[in-house]
Amino acid sequence: MAAPIMPRSGRVAGIVTTAELTAAGFSDDRIKTLTLRGDLHRVCRGAYADGQRARDLLTLADGKQLLQLAAAVGLTGARTAASHESAAYLHSIDLLDRQDLAVLTRPPQRSNNWHARPGSRLHVAELPAEHLTAVVGLPVTTPARTVADLARTLSFRAGVVAADSALHRKLVTKPELAAVLSACARWPGVRRAAAVIGFADGRAESPLESIARVAFAECNLPPPDLQVWLGGTVEPVGRVDFYWRPYRTIAEVDGAGKYADPDRARAQLRRDAALRDDGFEVVHFTWQQITRAPEQVAVSVRKAFDRGARNAAVPSRARAPAGAGGAG
């Protein structure tokens, strides 16, 4: 009797379910033997990958996460797609908070014989063909549908982080996001999603900048321009994160490693000094400050507004013309 042939699933690392192996003629004992021998790799209960391909994938930093996500899609059944945070991971869209669960969506169906498996979260919603694509062999919601889903289901701040990231990476456009929202017009959270997308700005280059923009709005500061080249008489001194032109005020976000390098720290101090010499006010803040005490950051910015307005009124002070904002 010929040995059964391993079914070809087309999934990441050849992932197959126990049901698929059984249908192809593999007994429980045979599956156990192949697993002990290393020909199969058990990803989770009910799902196996090709042994060598799984070992190769597990050498990558996110290999285990990718295997588990592929297994969850396979176990949940046909017409299921990675969505929400899992789709963001596959598309390299930034998230405010890490999500270890496999997040999936499948369309409504008559049968209720389905459920979210351990380690996964299952949404039920329509999945039009134009809202689906594939990444590394996995069915996944498109970047535009992914952003819309996240904006519907997460906080406003978290939604902005994802939307800014997708726009900045040119994975989506605002018209594409608007088209998805139009198709989901009666779904829960659409009003919040519309607000997120209206606020989103692809010039924001990091989650920290996105969070800062939301904090500025919540503290009733006027919206700043983003990524503006400023200062200098021949060429600009540098590009700044946020700029309030009427107040000649700059705000800069300081990431965790910004001053870890002494040379980089000294260069930042020289740049700040040059900008101040040209009549600009410069405010710095960190992730901790903007997330835990945004009102204090807003107070510092308003004080800079006052100083900047006074400086602008002094006609004898030499100033260089302000540059134009960056592309959106």
Phi and psi in degrees as a GROMACS rama.xvg file:
@    title "Ramachandran Plot"
@    xaxis  label "Phi"
@    yaxis  label "Psi"
@TYPE xy
-67.4236  143.706  ALA-2
-68.5996  143.036  ALA-3
-62.5235  150.708  PRO-4
-96.8286  134.077  ILE-5
-60.9236  126.265  MET-6
-66.1426  144.882  PRO-7
-101.938  114.55  ARG-8
-94.8939  -21.2944  SER-9
76.4588  4.60392  GLY-10
-87.9073  170.048  ARG-11
-53.2112  130.453  VAL-12
56.9689  25.0827  ALA-13
64.9983  29.1226  GLY-14
-59.3753  132.462  ILE-15
-132.137  156.438  VAL-16
-92.7864  161.8  THR-17
-58.6889  -39.1895  THR-18
-61.2158  -39.8044  ALA-19
-68.8905  -38.6603  GLU-20
-64.8451  -43.0186  LEU-21
-62.8889  -42.1758  THR-22
-64.1271  -28.1825  ALA-23
-84.5347  -0.422081  ALA-24
103.263  10.8298  GLY-25
-88.2212  125.193  PHE-26
-79.7225  165.652  SER-27
-59.3657  -41.5931  ASP-28
-63.8211  -39.008  ASP-29
-66.5362  -41.1527  ARG-30
-61.9687  -41.8014  ILE-31
-64.5953  -41.7114  LYS-32
-63.8346  -45.876  THR-33
-63.5317  -33.2058  LEU-34
-70.3552  -45.4134  THR-35
-62.849  -31.9222  LEU-36
-80.0881  -14.6584  ARG-37
92.1522  1.17557  GLY-38
-72.4424  -29.9396  ASP-39
-117.117  149.408  LEU-40
-121.264  121.664  HIS-41
-77.7959  114.826  ARG-42
-82.0631  -45.375  VAL-43
-163.482  178.893  CYS-44
-60.633  119.833  ARG-45
92.6554  2.25851  GLY-46
-141.412  134.867  ALA-47
-130.702  149.701  TYR-48
-118.06  160.655  ALA-49
-58.1226  131.415  ASP-50
-58.5589  -51.8704  GLY-51
-67.8163  -41.9045  GLN-52
-64.789  -37.2975  ARG-53
-65.807  -42.1869  ALA-54
-63.3252  -39.4368  ARG-55
-63.7016  -43.0235  ASP-56
-66.8135  -35.47  LEU-57
-71.6293  -9.02836  LEU-58
-77.1261  -14.5322  THR-59
-84.7625  153.735  LEU-60
-58.6675  -39.4584  ALA-61
-109.91  21.6574  ASP-62
-62.2911  -41.5825  GLY-63
-63.6475  -41.5279  LYS-64
-63.2456  -41.0479  GLN-65
-66.0408  -41.7311  LEU-66
-61.1844  -45.5152  LEU-67
-65.6673  -37.5429  GLN-68
-66.697  -43.6727  LEU-69
-62.599  -39.3506  ALA-70
-65.2076  -41.7537  ALA-71
-62.4045  -41.247  ALA-72
-62.7727  -45.1588  VAL-73
-63.6367  -39.5604  GLY-74
-72.7799  -29.2936  LEU-75
-76.9774  -20.9445  THR-76
108.695  176.17  GLY-77
-60.4469  153.908  ALA-78
71.0587  14.2629  ARG-79
-99.0651  141.574  THR-80
-132.497  146.703  ALA-81
-64.9676  138.136  ALA-82
-147.473  -179.798  SER-83
49.878  -127.658  HIS-84
-62.5513  -35.7749  GLU-85
-67.724  -38.5636  SER-86
-66.8867  -38.2829  ALA-87
-59.92  -42.1085  ALA-88
-59.4219  -45.5116  TYR-89
-67.3585  -33.1047  LEU-90
-89.7202  -1.4221  HIS-91
61.7153  41.5266  SER-92
-93.2175  130.696  ILE-93
-64.6835  145.414  ASP-94
-124.364  149.413  LEU-95
-71.6201  -39.9504  LEU-96
-125.707  140.136  ASP-97
-69.3497  141.538  ARG-98
-124.746  114.059  GLN-99
-85.7987  -20.3895  ASP-100
-71.1689  150.832  LEU-101
-80.4482  121.044  ALA-102
-105.681  124.081  VAL-103
-128.637  157.955  LEU-104
-132.692  138.8  THR-105
-136.213  150.127  ARG-106
-71.944  159.254  PRO-107
-60.4609  147.826  PRO-108
-147.413  161.882  GLN-109
-65.674  -41.6554  ARG-110
-74.125  139.504  SER-111
-99.6948  16.4973  ASN-112
-84.1096  58.4162  ASN-113
-153.809  157.582  TRP-114
-164.128  162.491  HIS-115
-72.1068  131.029  ALA-116
-86.4408  160.876  ARG-117
-53.4787  136.786  PRO-118
84.3465  8.0469  GLY-119
-139.154  160.161  SER-120
-127.675  130.21  ARG-121
-114.291  124.663  LEU-122
-101.34  149.702  HIS-123
-116.909  115.328  VAL-124
-162.21  159.209  ALA-125
-62.5451  145.372  GLU-126
-129.294  77.2811  LEU-127
-58.3475  151.082  PRO-128
-56.8039  -34.7537  ALA-129
-73.7935  -7.99921  GLU-130
-97.7649  6.3522  HIS-131
-121.489  147.485  LEU-132
-147.608  -168.64  THR-133
-135.325  139.616  ALA-134
-132.367  126.736  VAL-135
43.155  43.8686  VAL-136
79.9393  1.59125  GLY-137
-101.219  134.297  LEU-138
-67.8698  132.215  PRO-139
-149.079  148.544  VAL-140
-66.1346  147.772  THR-141
-62.6198  162.25  THR-142
-54.9976  -40.5056  PRO-143
-66.3865  -44.1051  ALA-144
-66.1547  -37.4028  ARG-145
-61.4583  -47.8006  THR-146
-62.1943  -42.7942  VAL-147
-61.8305  -43.3141  ALA-148
-62.8314  -43.876  ASP-149
-65.264  -41.2244  LEU-150
-66.4831  -28.4983  ALA-151
-75.2337  -35.4204  ARG-152
-107.076  -16.2763  THR-153
-102.585  177.389  LEU-154
-66.3728  162.464  SER-155
-56.9509  -44.9003  PHE-156
-61.8764  -47.1865  ARG-157
-65.1048  -36.8065  ALA-158
-63.7432  -40.0356  GLY-159
-65.3291  -40.279  VAL-160
-56.0693  -47.1576  VAL-161
-67.995  -44.1656  ALA-162
-66.0145  -44.7652  ALA-163
-58.0299  -44.9507  ASP-164
-61.6809  -46.2264  SER-165
-65.2841  -39.0141  ALA-166
-67.7714  -42.8469  LEU-167
-62.8853  -38.078  HIS-168
-82.4733  1.58342  ARG-169
59.1626  33.5162  LYS-170
-81.0775  -24.5972  LEU-171
-141.742  166.178  VAL-172
-123.083  161.754  THR-173
-63.344  -38.6445  LYS-174
-59.607  -37.3791  PRO-175
-65.3193  -40.9041  GLU-176
-64.7665  -40.9496  LEU-177
-63.5362  -36.2866  ALA-178
-65.5461  -40.736  ALA-179
-64.372  -44.243  VAL-180
-61.3463  -36.8001  LEU-181
-62.7267  -38.3469  SER-182
-71.4622  -21.3307  ALA-183
-111.404  29.7899  CYS-184
-58.7612  -27.7506  ALA-185
-103.765  10.5058  ARG-186
-82.8583  153.95  TRP-187
-59.8062  139.745  PRO-188
82.7147  4.32015  GLY-189
-65.7932  -35.6952  VAL-190
-63.1353  -43.185  ARG-191
-64.884  -40.0215  ARG-192
-61.4583  -39.2612  ALA-193
-63.6262  -38.7605  ALA-194
-65.771  -41.2742  ALA-195
-60.0414  -48.5998  VAL-196
-67.7481  -36.2227  ILE-197
-63.6767  -34.5197  GLY-198
-82.4758  -25.424  PHE-199
-59.6255  148.091  ALA-200
-146.232  118.331  ASP-201
-70.16  -7.92969  GLY-202
-76.4839  -18.3793  ARG-203
-66.4282  127.949  ALA-204
-102.945  -0.318834  GLU-205
-160.127  160.075  SER-206
-56.6792  -35.072  PRO-207
-61.9344  -42.3369  LEU-208
-66.5671  -37.4455  GLU-209
-64.42  -46.0777  SER-210
-61.1396  -40.0895  ILE-211
-62.7304  -41.8332  ALA-212
-60.9525  -42.0458  ARG-213
-64.3835  -43.5823  VAL-214
-61.7889  -41.7191  ALA-215
-58.1328  -44.9545  PHE-216
-64.9497  -42.4615  ALA-217
-65.8715  -27.2632  GLU-218
-91.9384  10.3057  CYS-219
63.1222  29.4455  ASN-220
-81.388  148.222  LEU-221
-64.7392  151.779  PRO-222
-66.6538  131.495  PRO-223
-84.6264  162.356  PRO-224
-81.2902  155.087  ASP-225
-119.262  145.143  LEU-226
52.5792  62.6738  GLN-227
-107.221  135.879  VAL-228
-86.2279  127.825  TRP-229
-137.668  161.975  LEU-230
79.8259  171.008  GLY-231
84.1612  153.512  GLY-232
-100.766  -29.8325  THR-233
-103.772  -47.6915  VAL-234
-139.033  155.084  GLU-235
-61.287  150.447  PRO-236
-69.366  -40.8192  VAL-237
177.625  173.1  GLY-238
-98.0539  130.401  ARG-239
-107.19  155.068  VAL-240
-68.9054  -50.6333  ASP-241
-133.647  141.597  PHE-242
-143.705  126.911  TYR-243
-103.976  98.9404  TRP-244
-58.48  -44.9297  ARG-245
-61.7446  -22.9556  PRO-246
-111.145  4.82353  TYR-247
47.146  43.0315  ARG-248
-115.982  134.102  THR-249
-113.891  141.47  ILE-250
-124.963  135.993  ALA-251
-124.878  135.089  GLU-252
-91.5442  136.859  VAL-253
-109.374  107.094  ASP-254
-71.7621  172.26  GLY-255
-59.3384  -34.5767  ALA-256
-102.753  12.0275  GLY-257
-62.375  -37.1849  LYS-258
-111.63  12.5754  TYR-259
-68.3643  -31.8158  ALA-260
-92.8298  114.97  ASP-261
-56.1244  -39.5783  PRO-262
-63.6757  -41.8704  ASP-263
-65.7939  -38.3133  ARG-264
-64.0367  -43.5157  ALA-265
-65.2248  -38.344  ARG-266
-63.2901  -39.1992  ALA-267
-63.9771  -42.2363  GLN-268
-63.6683  -40.3984  LEU-269
-64.8488  -40.0387  ARG-270
-65.2851  -44.1602  ARG-271
-58.8466  -43.3299  ASP-272
-62.7496  -41.1831  ALA-273
-65.0463  -40.296  ALA-274
-65.9398  -41.0382  LEU-275
-67.0563  -36.2432  ARG-276
-61.7074  -29.1742  ASP-277
-87.279  7.4584  ASP-278
93.0998  14.2929  GLY-279
-96.775  146.976  PHE-280
-93.5717  137.397  GLU-281
-124.821  125.686  VAL-282
-119.195  132.7  VAL-283
-112.58  148.131  HIS-284
-151.394  160.352  PHE-285
-109.923  171.832  THR-286
-55.5235  -47.2983  TRP-287
-61.3169  -41.8112  GLN-288
-67.1617  -44.3343  GLN-289
-75.1543  -23.8052  ILE-290
-91.6515  -32.1996  THR-291
-100.411  -27.6298  ARG-292
-140.739  58.6564  ALA-293
-61.3025  -30.6943  PRO-294
-63.0505  -36.1248  GLU-295
-66.9946  -38.1819  GLN-296
-62.8545  -42.6967  VAL-297
-62.2623  -38.3454  ALA-298
-61.6517  -44.3421  VAL-299
-61.544  -39.409  SER-300
-66.998  -42.4671  VAL-301
-64.521  -38.6695  ARG-302
-62.8138  -38.7753  LYS-303
-65.1986  -36.6704  ALA-304
-56.1972  -46.9524  PHE-305
-61.724  -44.4923  ASP-306
-66.2139  -41.4126  ARG-307
-63.7185  -39.8782  GLY-308
-64.7335  -40.149  ALA-309
-66.0319  -42.4245  ARG-310
-63.3256  -39.1294  ASN-311
-64.139  -24.0577  ALA-312
-83.7766  -5.91888  ALA-313
-91.9602  107.01  VAL-314
-69.2588  -22.7584  PRO-315
-81.6573  -10.3663  SER-316
-76.6373  127.146  ARG-317
-74.2486  134.09  ALA-318
-138.514  149.145  ARG-319
-97.4944  149.335  ALA-320
-64.3901  143.39  PRO-321
-75.2155  145.176  ALA-322
-81.5055  177.248  GLY-323
-88.8019  157.749  ALA-324
-70.7498  163.025  GLY-325
-77.1475  170.701  GLY-326
-72.7214  146.806  ALA-327
